[in-house]
Amino acid sequence: MSPTPLSEWQARFFSERVSERSSGPEGVYFREQVFGALSVLSEALPEVQSSLGASNFRYFVREFLSSTQVKDALGTGLVEPFLSFLEDRPELTTK
């Protein structure tokens, strides 16, 4: 049996642990995505963060990422989908 090339191992690791997030919501890579998204979204949407409060904002970012796959390294493409996600949250709608 020949050893697995490093590039194949890296591709499989990336697929299993980052793209598919098989490490789950408590996994390291998911938490890194949350921290990265928090940084991007809080900078892009300071009024939203202020209105929701820091802990609620963090909660909604985490919930959002549980159902959304980050597709760009910087996370800048998350702003509009996150705003749409918030619009659909029943606890945030005014009646």
PDB file of N, CA, C and O in Angstrom:
ATOM      1  N   MET A   1       0.849  -1.181   0.000  1.00  0.00           N
ATOM      2  CA  MET A   1       0.000   0.000   0.000  1.00  0.00           C
ATOM      3  C   MET A   1       0.895   1.246   0.000  1.00  0.00           C
ATOM      4  O   MET A   1       1.775   1.395   0.848  1.00  0.00           O
ATOM      5  N   SER A   2       0.657   2.115  -0.947  1.00  0.00           N
ATOM      6  CA  SER A   2       1.466   3.325  -1.040  1.00  0.00           C
ATOM      7  C   SER A   2       0.875   4.419  -0.150  1.00  0.00           C
ATOM      8  O   SER A   2      -0.334   4.445   0.078  1.00  0.00           O
ATOM      9  N   PRO A   3       1.716   5.315   0.350  1.00  0.00           N
ATOM     10  CA  PRO A   3       1.213   6.394   1.205  1.00  0.00           C
ATOM     11  C   PRO A   3       0.335   7.367   0.421  1.00  0.00           C
ATOM     12  O   PRO A   3       0.523   7.565  -0.779  1.00  0.00           O
ATOM     13  N   THR A   4      -0.603   7.954   1.104  1.00  0.00           N
ATOM     14  CA  THR A   4      -1.497   8.941   0.490  1.00  0.00           C
ATOM     15  C   THR A   4      -0.727  10.241   0.289  1.00  0.00           C
ATOM     16  O   THR A   4      -0.097  10.737   1.223  1.00  0.00           O
ATOM     17  N   PRO A   5      -0.771  10.796  -0.919  1.00  0.00           N
ATOM     18  CA  PRO A   5      -0.090  12.085  -1.142  1.00  0.00           C
ATOM     19  C   PRO A   5      -0.691  13.176  -0.248  1.00  0.00           C
ATOM     20  O   PRO A   5      -1.889  13.179   0.038  1.00  0.00           O
ATOM     21  N   LEU A   6       0.154  14.080   0.175  1.00  0.00           N
ATOM     22  CA  LEU A   6      -0.278  15.164   1.055  1.00  0.00           C
ATOM     23  C   LEU A   6      -1.422  15.961   0.438  1.00  0.00           C
ATOM     24  O   LEU A   6      -2.367  16.324   1.139  1.00  0.00           O
ATOM     25  N   SER A   7      -1.352  16.238  -0.857  1.00  0.00           N
ATOM     26  CA  SER A   7      -2.405  17.032  -1.493  1.00  0.00           C
ATOM     27  C   SER A   7      -3.758  16.330  -1.420  1.00  0.00           C
ATOM     28  O   SER A   7      -4.786  16.988  -1.255  1.00  0.00           O
ATOM     29  N   GLU A   8      -3.772  14.996  -1.541  1.00  0.00           N
ATOM     30  CA  GLU A   8      -5.023  14.249  -1.440  1.00  0.00           C
ATOM     31  C   GLU A   8      -5.565  14.296  -0.011  1.00  0.00           C
ATOM     32  O   GLU A   8      -6.765  14.464   0.204  1.00  0.00           O
ATOM     33  N   TRP A   9      -4.670  14.147   0.952  1.00  0.00           N
ATOM     34  CA  TRP A   9      -5.079  14.217   2.356  1.00  0.00           C
ATOM     35  C   TRP A   9      -5.647  15.601   2.674  1.00  0.00           C
ATOM     36  O   TRP A   9      -6.675  15.713   3.341  1.00  0.00           O
ATOM     37  N   GLN A  10      -4.980  16.652   2.197  1.00  0.00           N
ATOM     38  CA  GLN A  10      -5.448  18.014   2.447  1.00  0.00           C
ATOM     39  C   GLN A  10      -6.816  18.253   1.821  1.00  0.00           C
ATOM     40  O   GLN A  10      -7.687  18.856   2.447  1.00  0.00           O
ATOM     41  N   ALA A  11      -7.011  17.784   0.589  1.00  0.00           N
ATOM     42  CA  ALA A  11      -8.298  17.964  -0.082  1.00  0.00           C
ATOM     43  C   ALA A  11      -9.402  17.239   0.680  1.00  0.00           C
ATOM     44  O   ALA A  11     -10.491  17.784   0.863  1.00  0.00           O
ATOM     45  N   ARG A  12      -9.130  16.018   1.122  1.00  0.00           N
ATOM     46  CA  ARG A  12     -10.137  15.251   1.862  1.00  0.00           C
ATOM     47  C   ARG A  12     -10.421  15.922   3.210  1.00  0.00           C
ATOM     48  O   ARG A  12     -11.578  16.018   3.619  1.00  0.00           O
ATOM     49  N   PHE A  13      -9.385  16.382   3.894  1.00  0.00           N
ATOM     50  CA  PHE A  13      -9.547  17.050   5.181  1.00  0.00           C
ATOM     51  C   PHE A  13     -10.383  18.318   5.017  1.00  0.00           C
ATOM     52  O   PHE A  13     -11.301  18.570   5.797  1.00  0.00           O
ATOM     53  N   PHE A  14     -10.057  19.115   3.994  1.00  0.00           N
ATOM     54  CA  PHE A  14     -10.808  20.341   3.743  1.00  0.00           C
ATOM     55  C   PHE A  14     -12.272  20.025   3.470  1.00  0.00           C
ATOM     56  O   PHE A  14     -13.163  20.688   4.001  1.00  0.00           O
ATOM     57  N   SER A  15     -12.521  19.021   2.648  1.00  0.00           N
ATOM     58  CA  SER A  15     -13.888  18.636   2.302  1.00  0.00           C
ATOM     59  C   SER A  15     -14.667  18.186   3.534  1.00  0.00           C
ATOM     60  O   SER A  15     -15.805  18.607   3.738  1.00  0.00           O
ATOM     61  N   GLU A  16     -14.062  17.338   4.351  1.00  0.00           N
ATOM     62  CA  GLU A  16     -14.760  16.783   5.510  1.00  0.00           C
ATOM     63  C   GLU A  16     -14.908  17.779   6.651  1.00  0.00           C
ATOM     64  O   GLU A  16     -15.944  17.806   7.316  1.00  0.00           O
ATOM     65  N   ARG A  17     -13.917  18.575   6.880  1.00  0.00           N
ATOM     66  CA  ARG A  17     -13.911  19.426   8.071  1.00  0.00           C
ATOM     67  C   ARG A  17     -14.272  20.878   7.833  1.00  0.00           C
ATOM     68  O   ARG A  17     -14.625  21.585   8.778  1.00  0.00           O
ATOM     69  N   VAL A  18     -14.193  21.333   6.615  1.00  0.00           N
ATOM     70  CA  VAL A  18     -14.511  22.739   6.340  1.00  0.00           C
ATOM     71  C   VAL A  18     -15.748  22.839   5.462  1.00  0.00           C
ATOM     72  O   VAL A  18     -16.752  23.423   5.869  1.00  0.00           O
ATOM     73  N   SER A  19     -15.687  22.284   4.282  1.00  0.00           N
ATOM     74  CA  SER A  19     -16.816  22.403   3.353  1.00  0.00           C
ATOM     75  C   SER A  19     -18.061  21.729   3.892  1.00  0.00           C
ATOM     76  O   SER A  19     -19.144  22.312   3.852  1.00  0.00           O
ATOM     77  N   GLU A  20     -17.929  20.519   4.392  1.00  0.00           N
ATOM     78  CA  GLU A  20     -19.086  19.781   4.889  1.00  0.00           C
ATOM     79  C   GLU A  20     -19.325  20.009   6.379  1.00  0.00           C
ATOM     80  O   GLU A  20     -20.378  19.643   6.901  1.00  0.00           O
ATOM     81  N   ARG A  21     -18.390  20.589   7.043  1.00  0.00           N
ATOM     82  CA  ARG A  21     -18.473  20.884   8.486  1.00  0.00           C
ATOM     83  C   ARG A  21     -18.868  19.643   9.287  1.00  0.00           C
ATOM     84  O   ARG A  21     -19.706  19.726  10.185  1.00  0.00           O
ATOM     85  N   SER A  22     -18.266  18.488   8.965  1.00  0.00           N
ATOM     86  CA  SER A  22     -18.626  17.294   9.707  1.00  0.00           C
ATOM     87  C   SER A  22     -18.196  17.364  11.159  1.00  0.00           C
ATOM     88  O   SER A  22     -18.590  16.521  11.964  1.00  0.00           O
ATOM     89  N   SER A  23     -17.408  18.341  11.496  1.00  0.00           N
ATOM     90  CA  SER A  23     -17.038  18.490  12.899  1.00  0.00           C
ATOM     91  C   SER A  23     -18.208  19.046  13.705  1.00  0.00           C
ATOM     92  O   SER A  23     -18.141  19.112  14.932  1.00  0.00           O
ATOM     93  N   GLY A  24     -19.279  19.445  13.021  1.00  0.00           N
ATOM     94  CA  GLY A  24     -20.492  19.888  13.704  1.00  0.00           C
ATOM     95  C   GLY A  24     -20.398  21.292  14.248  1.00  0.00           C
ATOM     96  O   GLY A  24     -19.366  21.952  14.130  1.00  0.00           O
ATOM     97  N   PRO A  25     -21.498  21.750  14.852  1.00  0.00           N
ATOM     98  CA  PRO A  25     -21.542  23.131  15.336  1.00  0.00           C
ATOM     99  C   PRO A  25     -20.571  23.417  16.479  1.00  0.00           C
ATOM    100  O   PRO A  25     -20.299  24.578  16.784  1.00  0.00           O
ATOM    101  N   GLU A  26     -20.051  22.379  17.106  1.00  0.00           N
ATOM    102  CA  GLU A  26     -19.069  22.594  18.167  1.00  0.00           C
ATOM    103  C   GLU A  26     -17.652  22.418  17.647  1.00  0.00           C
ATOM    104  O   GLU A  26     -16.688  22.567  18.399  1.00  0.00           O
ATOM    105  N   GLY A  27     -17.524  22.105  16.382  1.00  0.00           N
ATOM    106  CA  GLY A  27     -16.205  21.868  15.804  1.00  0.00           C
ATOM    107  C   GLY A  27     -15.399  23.147  15.657  1.00  0.00           C
ATOM    108  O   GLY A  27     -15.946  24.249  15.611  1.00  0.00           O
ATOM    109  N   VAL A  28     -14.103  22.976  15.586  1.00  0.00           N
ATOM    110  CA  VAL A  28     -13.181  24.099  15.488  1.00  0.00           C
ATOM    111  C   VAL A  28     -13.456  24.941  14.261  1.00  0.00           C
ATOM    112  O   VAL A  28     -13.470  26.169  14.346  1.00  0.00           O
ATOM    113  N   TYR A  29     -13.674  24.311  13.129  1.00  0.00           N
ATOM    114  CA  TYR A  29     -13.818  25.070  11.905  1.00  0.00           C
ATOM    115  C   TYR A  29     -15.132  25.837  11.863  1.00  0.00           C
ATOM    116  O   TYR A  29     -15.187  26.945  11.328  1.00  0.00           O
ATOM    117  N   PHE A  30     -16.171  25.268  12.414  1.00  0.00           N
ATOM    118  CA  PHE A  30     -17.432  26.001  12.476  1.00  0.00           C
ATOM    119  C   PHE A  30     -17.273  27.231  13.374  1.00  0.00           C
ATOM    120  O   PHE A  30     -17.739  28.317  13.027  1.00  0.00           O
ATOM    121  N   ARG A  31     -16.627  27.065  14.507  1.00  0.00           N
ATOM    122  CA  ARG A  31     -16.416  28.211  15.408  1.00  0.00           C
ATOM    123  C   ARG A  31     -15.565  29.274  14.742  1.00  0.00           C
ATOM    124  O   ARG A  31     -15.814  30.467  14.921  1.00  0.00           O
ATOM    125  N   GLU A  32     -14.559  28.862  13.974  1.00  0.00           N
ATOM    126  CA  GLU A  32     -13.751  29.845  13.253  1.00  0.00           C
ATOM    127  C   GLU A  32     -14.600  30.598  12.240  1.00  0.00           C
ATOM    128  O   GLU A  32     -14.432  31.803  12.056  1.00  0.00           O
ATOM    129  N   GLN A  33     -15.513  29.887  11.582  1.00  0.00           N
ATOM    130  CA  GLN A  33     -16.400  30.552  10.638  1.00  0.00           C
ATOM    131  C   GLN A  33     -17.295  31.551  11.362  1.00  0.00           C
ATOM    132  O   GLN A  33     -17.551  32.642  10.852  1.00  0.00           O
ATOM    133  N   VAL A  34     -17.770  31.183  12.547  1.00  0.00           N
ATOM    134  CA  VAL A  34     -18.609  32.096  13.326  1.00  0.00           C
ATOM    135  C   VAL A  34     -17.818  33.340  13.695  1.00  0.00           C
ATOM    136  O   VAL A  34     -18.303  34.457  13.516  1.00  0.00           O
ATOM    137  N   PHE A  35     -16.611  33.162  14.206  1.00  0.00           N
ATOM    138  CA  PHE A  35     -15.801  34.324  14.591  1.00  0.00           C
ATOM    139  C   PHE A  35     -15.493  35.211  13.395  1.00  0.00           C
ATOM    140  O   PHE A  35     -15.545  36.436  13.501  1.00  0.00           O
ATOM    141  N   GLY A  36     -15.174  34.604  12.262  1.00  0.00           N
ATOM    142  CA  GLY A  36     -14.908  35.381  11.054  1.00  0.00           C
ATOM    143  C   GLY A  36     -16.135  36.131  10.583  1.00  0.00           C
ATOM    144  O   GLY A  36     -16.050  37.302  10.212  1.00  0.00           O
ATOM    145  N   ALA A  37     -17.284  35.458  10.595  1.00  0.00           N
ATOM    146  CA  ALA A  37     -18.530  36.105  10.172  1.00  0.00           C
ATOM    147  C   ALA A  37     -18.917  37.214  11.131  1.00  0.00           C
ATOM    148  O   ALA A  37     -19.403  38.261  10.704  1.00  0.00           O
ATOM    149  N   LEU A  38     -18.710  37.000  12.414  1.00  0.00           N
ATOM    150  CA  LEU A  38     -18.996  38.058  13.394  1.00  0.00           C
ATOM    151  C   LEU A  38     -18.182  39.301  13.102  1.00  0.00           C
ATOM    152  O   LEU A  38     -18.694  40.419  13.162  1.00  0.00           O
ATOM    153  N   SER A  39     -16.927  39.104  12.788  1.00  0.00           N
ATOM    154  CA  SER A  39     -16.054  40.237  12.483  1.00  0.00           C
ATOM    155  C   SER A  39     -16.542  40.986  11.251  1.00  0.00           C
ATOM    156  O   SER A  39     -16.668  42.210  11.266  1.00  0.00           O
ATOM    157  N   VAL A  40     -16.812  40.244  10.192  1.00  0.00           N
ATOM    158  CA  VAL A  40     -17.255  40.860   8.929  1.00  0.00           C
ATOM    159  C   VAL A  40     -18.613  41.540   9.104  1.00  0.00           C
ATOM    160  O   VAL A  40     -18.792  42.695   8.716  1.00  0.00           O
ATOM    161  N   LEU A  41     -19.563  40.815   9.690  1.00  0.00           N
ATOM    162  CA  LEU A  41     -20.930  41.342   9.785  1.00  0.00           C
ATOM    163  C   LEU A  41     -21.050  42.482  10.784  1.00  0.00           C
ATOM    164  O   LEU A  41     -21.816  43.418  10.557  1.00  0.00           O
ATOM    165  N   SER A  42     -20.312  42.425  11.878  1.00  0.00           N
ATOM    166  CA  SER A  42     -20.397  43.533  12.840  1.00  0.00           C
ATOM    167  C   SER A  42     -19.783  44.803  12.265  1.00  0.00           C
ATOM    168  O   SER A  42     -20.232  45.908  12.569  1.00  0.00           O
ATOM    169  N   GLU A  43     -18.754  44.644  11.432  1.00  0.00           N
ATOM    170  CA  GLU A  43     -18.153  45.817  10.786  1.00  0.00           C
ATOM    171  C   GLU A  43     -19.068  46.369   9.693  1.00  0.00           C
ATOM    172  O   GLU A  43     -19.186  47.582   9.525  1.00  0.00           O
ATOM    173  N   ALA A  44     -19.713  45.467   8.956  1.00  0.00           N
ATOM    174  CA  ALA A  44     -20.581  45.887   7.850  1.00  0.00           C
ATOM    175  C   ALA A  44     -21.943  46.385   8.332  1.00  0.00           C
ATOM    176  O   ALA A  44     -22.566  47.225   7.684  1.00  0.00           O
ATOM    177  N   LEU A  45     -22.403  45.863   9.473  1.00  0.00           N
ATOM    178  CA  LEU A  45     -23.752  46.169   9.960  1.00  0.00           C
ATOM    179  C   LEU A  45     -23.740  46.621  11.426  1.00  0.00           C
ATOM    180  O   LEU A  45     -24.380  45.989  12.267  1.00  0.00           O
ATOM    181  N   PRO A  46     -23.027  47.696  11.739  1.00  0.00           N
ATOM    182  CA  PRO A  46     -22.943  48.114  13.140  1.00  0.00           C
ATOM    183  C   PRO A  46     -24.297  48.511  13.736  1.00  0.00           C
ATOM    184  O   PRO A  46     -24.525  48.332  14.932  1.00  0.00           O
ATOM    185  N   GLU A  47     -25.193  49.050  12.904  1.00  0.00           N
ATOM    186  CA  GLU A  47     -26.508  49.445  13.412  1.00  0.00           C
ATOM    187  C   GLU A  47     -27.335  48.217  13.795  1.00  0.00           C
ATOM    188  O   GLU A  47     -28.052  48.227  14.796  1.00  0.00           O
ATOM    189  N   VAL A  48     -27.228  47.173  12.997  1.00  0.00           N
ATOM    190  CA  VAL A  48     -27.956  45.933  13.291  1.00  0.00           C
ATOM    191  C   VAL A  48     -27.425  45.325  14.579  1.00  0.00           C
ATOM    192  O   VAL A  48     -28.197  44.901  15.439  1.00  0.00           O
ATOM    193  N   GLN A  49     -26.103  45.284  14.710  1.00  0.00           N
ATOM    194  CA  GLN A  49     -25.511  44.729  15.926  1.00  0.00           C
ATOM    195  C   GLN A  49     -25.926  45.539  17.150  1.00  0.00           C
ATOM    196  O   GLN A  49     -26.235  44.972  18.199  1.00  0.00           O
ATOM    197  N   SER A  50     -25.932  46.833  17.020  1.00  0.00           N
ATOM    198  CA  SER A  50     -26.331  47.691  18.130  1.00  0.00           C
ATOM    199  C   SER A  50     -27.798  47.495  18.488  1.00  0.00           C
ATOM    200  O   SER A  50     -28.150  47.456  19.666  1.00  0.00           O
ATOM    201  N   SER A  51     -28.652  47.372  17.483  1.00  0.00           N
ATOM    202  CA  SER A  51     -30.089  47.178  17.728  1.00  0.00           C
ATOM    203  C   SER A  51     -30.383  45.843  18.396  1.00  0.00           C
ATOM    204  O   SER A  51     -31.220  45.760  19.295  1.00  0.00           O
ATOM    205  N   LEU A  52     -29.694  44.806  17.956  1.00  0.00           N
ATOM    206  CA  LEU A  52     -29.935  43.478  18.517  1.00  0.00           C
ATOM    207  C   LEU A  52     -29.235  43.265  19.857  1.00  0.00           C
ATOM    208  O   LEU A  52     -29.693  42.479  20.686  1.00  0.00           O
ATOM    209  N   GLY A  53     -28.134  43.962  20.061  1.00  0.00           N
ATOM    210  CA  GLY A  53     -27.290  43.702  21.218  1.00  0.00           C
ATOM    211  C   GLY A  53     -26.243  42.653  20.838  1.00  0.00           C
ATOM    212  O   GLY A  53     -26.496  41.808  19.980  1.00  0.00           O
ATOM    213  N   ALA A  54     -25.083  42.703  21.465  1.00  0.00           N
ATOM    214  CA  ALA A  54     -23.961  41.843  21.078  1.00  0.00           C
ATOM    215  C   ALA A  54     -24.286  40.356  21.182  1.00  0.00           C
ATOM    216  O   ALA A  54     -23.976  39.596  20.265  1.00  0.00           O
ATOM    217  N   SER A  55     -24.899  39.929  22.276  1.00  0.00           N
ATOM    218  CA  SER A  55     -25.149  38.488  22.439  1.00  0.00           C
ATOM    219  C   SER A  55     -26.223  37.991  21.470  1.00  0.00           C
ATOM    220  O   SER A  55     -26.109  36.881  20.950  1.00  0.00           O
ATOM    221  N   ASN A  56     -27.264  38.789  21.219  1.00  0.00           N
ATOM    222  CA  ASN A  56     -28.285  38.388  20.241  1.00  0.00           C
ATOM    223  C   ASN A  56     -27.706  38.362  18.830  1.00  0.00           C
ATOM    224  O   ASN A  56     -28.009  37.462  18.046  1.00  0.00           O
ATOM    225  N   PHE A  57     -26.883  39.338  18.514  1.00  0.00           N
ATOM    226  CA  PHE A  57     -26.244  39.383  17.203  1.00  0.00           C
ATOM    227  C   PHE A  57     -25.405  38.121  17.001  1.00  0.00           C
ATOM    228  O   PHE A  57     -25.478  37.478  15.954  1.00  0.00           O
ATOM    229  N   ARG A  58     -24.618  37.778  18.005  1.00  0.00           N
ATOM    230  CA  ARG A  58     -23.789  36.570  17.948  1.00  0.00           C
ATOM    231  C   ARG A  58     -24.659  35.325  17.773  1.00  0.00           C
ATOM    232  O   ARG A  58     -24.314  34.434  16.997  1.00  0.00           O
ATOM    233  N   TYR A  59     -25.783  35.258  18.489  1.00  0.00           N
ATOM    234  CA  TYR A  59     -26.706  34.126  18.376  1.00  0.00           C
ATOM    235  C   TYR A  59     -27.228  33.992  16.948  1.00  0.00           C
ATOM    236  O   TYR A  59     -27.225  32.899  16.382  1.00  0.00           O
ATOM    237  N   PHE A  60     -27.676  35.106  16.364  1.00  0.00           N
ATOM    238  CA  PHE A  60     -28.232  35.051  15.014  1.00  0.00           C
ATOM    239  C   PHE A  60     -27.173  34.723  13.962  1.00  0.00           C
ATOM    240  O   PHE A  60     -27.467  34.039  12.982  1.00  0.00           O
ATOM    241  N   VAL A  61     -25.950  35.203  14.155  1.00  0.00           N
ATOM    242  CA  VAL A  61     -24.871  34.849  13.234  1.00  0.00           C
ATOM    243  C   VAL A  61     -24.621  33.345  13.290  1.00  0.00           C
ATOM    244  O   VAL A  61     -24.457  32.699  12.255  1.00  0.00           O
ATOM    245  N   ARG A  62     -24.594  32.794  14.488  1.00  0.00           N
ATOM    246  CA  ARG A  62     -24.371  31.352  14.650  1.00  0.00           C
ATOM    247  C   ARG A  62     -25.515  30.546  14.012  1.00  0.00           C
ATOM    248  O   ARG A  62     -25.273  29.551  13.327  1.00  0.00           O
ATOM    249  N   GLU A  63     -26.747  30.980  14.240  1.00  0.00           N
ATOM    250  CA  GLU A  63     -27.901  30.307  13.641  1.00  0.00           C
ATOM    251  C   GLU A  63     -27.845  30.385  12.115  1.00  0.00           C
ATOM    252  O   GLU A  63     -28.112  29.405  11.419  1.00  0.00           O
ATOM    253  N   PHE A  64     -27.500  31.551  11.616  1.00  0.00           N
ATOM    254  CA  PHE A  64     -27.381  31.762  10.186  1.00  0.00           C
ATOM    255  C   PHE A  64     -26.349  30.816   9.573  1.00  0.00           C
ATOM    256  O   PHE A  64     -26.607  30.201   8.538  1.00  0.00           O
ATOM    257  N   LEU A  65     -25.191  30.697  10.204  1.00  0.00           N
ATOM    258  CA  LEU A  65     -24.134  29.842   9.670  1.00  0.00           C
ATOM    259  C   LEU A  65     -24.453  28.364   9.794  1.00  0.00           C
ATOM    260  O   LEU A  65     -23.870  27.543   9.085  1.00  0.00           O
ATOM    261  N   SER A  66     -25.367  28.015  10.679  1.00  0.00           N
ATOM    262  CA  SER A  66     -25.765  26.616  10.800  1.00  0.00           C
ATOM    263  C   SER A  66     -26.479  26.136   9.544  1.00  0.00           C
ATOM    264  O   SER A  66     -26.513  24.940   9.254  1.00  0.00           O
ATOM    265  N   SER A  67     -27.050  27.084   8.801  1.00  0.00           N
ATOM    266  CA  SER A  67     -27.786  26.699   7.591  1.00  0.00           C
ATOM    267  C   SER A  67     -27.192  27.295   6.317  1.00  0.00           C
ATOM    268  O   SER A  67     -27.776  27.160   5.241  1.00  0.00           O
ATOM    269  N   THR A  68     -26.041  27.950   6.429  1.00  0.00           N
ATOM    270  CA  THR A  68     -25.436  28.617   5.283  1.00  0.00           C
ATOM    271  C   THR A  68     -23.974  28.225   5.172  1.00  0.00           C
ATOM    272  O   THR A  68     -23.252  28.231   6.169  1.00  0.00           O
ATOM    273  N   GLN A  69     -23.540  27.890   3.994  1.00  0.00           N
ATOM    274  CA  GLN A  69     -22.136  27.570   3.765  1.00  0.00           C
ATOM    275  C   GLN A  69     -21.408  28.823   3.292  1.00  0.00           C
ATOM    276  O   GLN A  69     -21.814  29.451   2.314  1.00  0.00           O
ATOM    277  N   VAL A  70     -20.335  29.182   3.986  1.00  0.00           N
ATOM    278  CA  VAL A  70     -19.518  30.323   3.589  1.00  0.00           C
ATOM    279  C   VAL A  70     -18.831  29.966   2.281  1.00  0.00           C
ATOM    280  O   VAL A  70     -18.209  28.911   2.164  1.00  0.00           O
ATOM    281  N   LYS A  71     -18.947  30.854   1.296  1.00  0.00           N
ATOM    282  CA  LYS A  71     -18.408  30.543  -0.025  1.00  0.00           C
ATOM    283  C   LYS A  71     -17.215  31.398  -0.408  1.00  0.00           C
ATOM    284  O   LYS A  71     -16.548  31.105  -1.400  1.00  0.00           O
ATOM    285  N   ASP A  72     -16.932  32.434   0.341  1.00  0.00           N
ATOM    286  CA  ASP A  72     -15.761  33.233   0.016  1.00  0.00           C
ATOM    287  C   ASP A  72     -14.894  33.377   1.259  1.00  0.00           C
ATOM    288  O   ASP A  72     -15.397  33.424   2.382  1.00  0.00           O
ATOM    289  N   ALA A  73     -13.606  33.446   1.046  1.00  0.00           N
ATOM    290  CA  ALA A  73     -12.653  33.439   2.156  1.00  0.00           C
ATOM    291  C   ALA A  73     -12.834  34.619   3.102  1.00  0.00           C
ATOM    292  O   ALA A  73     -12.622  34.478   4.306  1.00  0.00           O
ATOM    293  N   LEU A  74     -13.214  35.763   2.588  1.00  0.00           N
ATOM    294  CA  LEU A  74     -13.347  36.949   3.428  1.00  0.00           C
ATOM    295  C   LEU A  74     -14.721  37.078   4.075  1.00  0.00           C
ATOM    296  O   LEU A  74     -14.879  37.844   5.025  1.00  0.00           O
ATOM    297  N   GLY A  75     -15.696  36.361   3.593  1.00  0.00           N
ATOM    298  CA  GLY A  75     -17.033  36.418   4.167  1.00  0.00           C
ATOM    299  C   GLY A  75     -17.836  37.637   3.780  1.00  0.00           C
ATOM    300  O   GLY A  75     -18.911  37.871   4.331  1.00  0.00           O
ATOM    301  N   THR A  76     -17.333  38.420   2.839  1.00  0.00           N
ATOM    302  CA  THR A  76     -18.043  39.648   2.460  1.00  0.00           C
ATOM    303  C   THR A  76     -19.363  39.361   1.755  1.00  0.00           C
ATOM    304  O   THR A  76     -20.238  40.225   1.711  1.00  0.00           O
ATOM    305  N   GLY A  77     -19.515  38.173   1.208  1.00  0.00           N
ATOM    306  CA  GLY A  77     -20.764  37.800   0.555  1.00  0.00           C
ATOM    307  C   GLY A  77     -21.847  37.395   1.534  1.00  0.00           C
ATOM    308  O   GLY A  77     -22.926  36.979   1.113  1.00  0.00           O
ATOM    309  N   LEU A  78     -21.591  37.504   2.823  1.00  0.00           N
ATOM    310  CA  LEU A  78     -22.568  37.113   3.838  1.00  0.00           C
ATOM    311  C   LEU A  78     -23.555  38.215   4.205  1.00  0.00           C
ATOM    312  O   LEU A  78     -24.599  37.929   4.792  1.00  0.00           O
ATOM    313  N   VAL A  79     -23.253  39.446   3.878  1.00  0.00           N
ATOM    314  CA  VAL A  79     -24.052  40.576   4.350  1.00  0.00           C
ATOM    315  C   VAL A  79     -25.510  40.479   3.885  1.00  0.00           C
ATOM    316  O   VAL A  79     -26.418  40.486   4.716  1.00  0.00           O
ATOM    317  N   GLU A  80     -25.742  40.389   2.592  1.00  0.00           N
ATOM    318  CA  GLU A  80     -27.121  40.332   2.092  1.00  0.00           C
ATOM    319  C   GLU A  80     -27.862  39.071   2.531  1.00  0.00           C
ATOM    320  O   GLU A  80     -29.015  39.164   2.953  1.00  0.00           O
ATOM    321  N   PRO A  81     -27.231  37.884   2.445  1.00  0.00           N
ATOM    322  CA  PRO A  81     -27.937  36.692   2.934  1.00  0.00           C
ATOM    323  C   PRO A  81     -28.260  36.766   4.430  1.00  0.00           C
ATOM    324  O   PRO A  81     -29.296  36.266   4.865  1.00  0.00           O
ATOM    325  N   PHE A  82     -27.386  37.381   5.205  1.00  0.00           N
ATOM    326  CA  PHE A  82     -27.645  37.515   6.639  1.00  0.00           C
ATOM    327  C   PHE A  82     -28.828  38.440   6.889  1.00  0.00           C
ATOM    328  O   PHE A  82     -29.667  38.158   7.745  1.00  0.00           O
ATOM    329  N   LEU A  83     -28.901  39.533   6.153  1.00  0.00           N
ATOM    330  CA  LEU A  83     -30.038  40.448   6.308  1.00  0.00           C
ATOM    331  C   LEU A  83     -31.347  39.758   5.913  1.00  0.00           C
ATOM    332  O   LEU A  83     -32.372  39.945   6.569  1.00  0.00           O
ATOM    333  N   SER A  84     -31.311  38.966   4.848  1.00  0.00           N
ATOM    334  CA  SER A  84     -32.503  38.203   4.450  1.00  0.00           C
ATOM    335  C   SER A  84     -32.882  37.186   5.527  1.00  0.00           C
ATOM    336  O   SER A  84     -34.062  36.995   5.822  1.00  0.00           O
ATOM    337  N   PHE A  85     -31.889  36.546   6.104  1.00  0.00           N
ATOM    338  CA  PHE A  85     -32.113  35.591   7.186  1.00  0.00           C
ATOM    339  C   PHE A  85     -32.819  36.276   8.364  1.00  0.00           C
ATOM    340  O   PHE A  85     -33.765  35.730   8.931  1.00  0.00           O
ATOM    341  N   LEU A  86     -32.350  37.470   8.722  1.00  0.00           N
ATOM    342  CA  LEU A  86     -32.959  38.204   9.840  1.00  0.00           C
ATOM    343  C   LEU A  86     -34.399  38.605   9.527  1.00  0.00           C
ATOM    344  O   LEU A  86     -35.256  38.583  10.410  1.00  0.00           O
ATOM    345  N   GLU A  87     -34.667  38.968   8.278  1.00  0.00           N
ATOM    346  CA  GLU A  87     -36.034  39.349   7.883  1.00  0.00           C
ATOM    347  C   GLU A  87     -37.013  38.201   8.048  1.00  0.00           C
ATOM    348  O   GLU A  87     -38.197  38.413   8.312  1.00  0.00           O
ATOM    349  N   ASP A  88     -36.510  36.982   7.891  1.00  0.00           N
ATOM    350  CA  ASP A  88     -37.377  35.800   7.989  1.00  0.00           C
ATOM    351  C   ASP A  88     -37.529  35.263   9.404  1.00  0.00           C
ATOM    352  O   ASP A  88     -38.286  34.318   9.624  1.00  0.00           O
ATOM    353  N   ARG A  89     -36.827  35.843  10.365  1.00  0.00           N
ATOM    354  CA  ARG A  89     -36.907  35.355  11.738  1.00  0.00           C
ATOM    355  C   ARG A  89     -38.190  35.873  12.396  1.00  0.00           C
ATOM    356  O   ARG A  89     -38.377  37.085  12.501  1.00  0.00           O
ATOM    357  N   PRO A  90     -39.072  34.976  12.840  1.00  0.00           N
ATOM    358  CA  PRO A  90     -40.347  35.406  13.418  1.00  0.00           C
ATOM    359  C   PRO A  90     -40.179  36.246  14.685  1.00  0.00           C
ATOM    360  O   PRO A  90     -40.991  37.133  14.950  1.00  0.00           O
ATOM    361  N   GLU A  91     -39.146  35.976  15.458  1.00  0.00           N
ATOM    362  CA  GLU A  91     -38.957  36.734  16.700  1.00  0.00           C
ATOM    363  C   GLU A  91     -38.512  38.169  16.454  1.00  0.00           C
ATOM    364  O   GLU A  91     -38.493  38.982  17.379  1.00  0.00           O
ATOM    365  N   LEU A  92     -38.155  38.485  15.211  1.00  0.00           N
ATOM    366  CA  LEU A  92     -37.724  39.843  14.896  1.00  0.00           C
ATOM    367  C   LEU A  92     -38.757  40.642  14.105  1.00  0.00           C
ATOM    368  O   LEU A  92     -38.549  41.822  13.823  1.00  0.00           O
ATOM    369  N   THR A  93     -39.862  40.006  13.751  1.00  0.00           N
ATOM    370  CA  THR A  93     -40.887  40.719  13.000  1.00  0.00           C
ATOM    371  C   THR A  93     -41.775  41.521  13.953  1.00  0.00           C
ATOM    372  O   THR A  93     -42.103  41.076  15.053  1.00  0.00           O
ATOM    373  N   THR A  94     -42.141  42.680  13.508  1.00  0.00           N
ATOM    374  CA  THR A  94     -43.056  43.507  14.296  1.00  0.00           C
ATOM    375  C   THR A  94     -44.473  43.252  13.835  1.00  0.00           C
ATOM    376  O   THR A  94     -44.749  43.117  12.643  1.00  0.00           O
ATOM    377  N   LYS A  95     -45.359  43.189  14.802  1.00  0.00           N
ATOM    378  CA  LYS A  95     -46.766  42.906  14.468  1.00  0.00           C
ATOM    379  C   LYS A  95     -47.639  44.088  14.783  1.00  0.00           C
ATOM    380  O   LYS A  95     -48.850  44.036  14.569  1.00  0.00           O
TER     381      LYS A  95
END
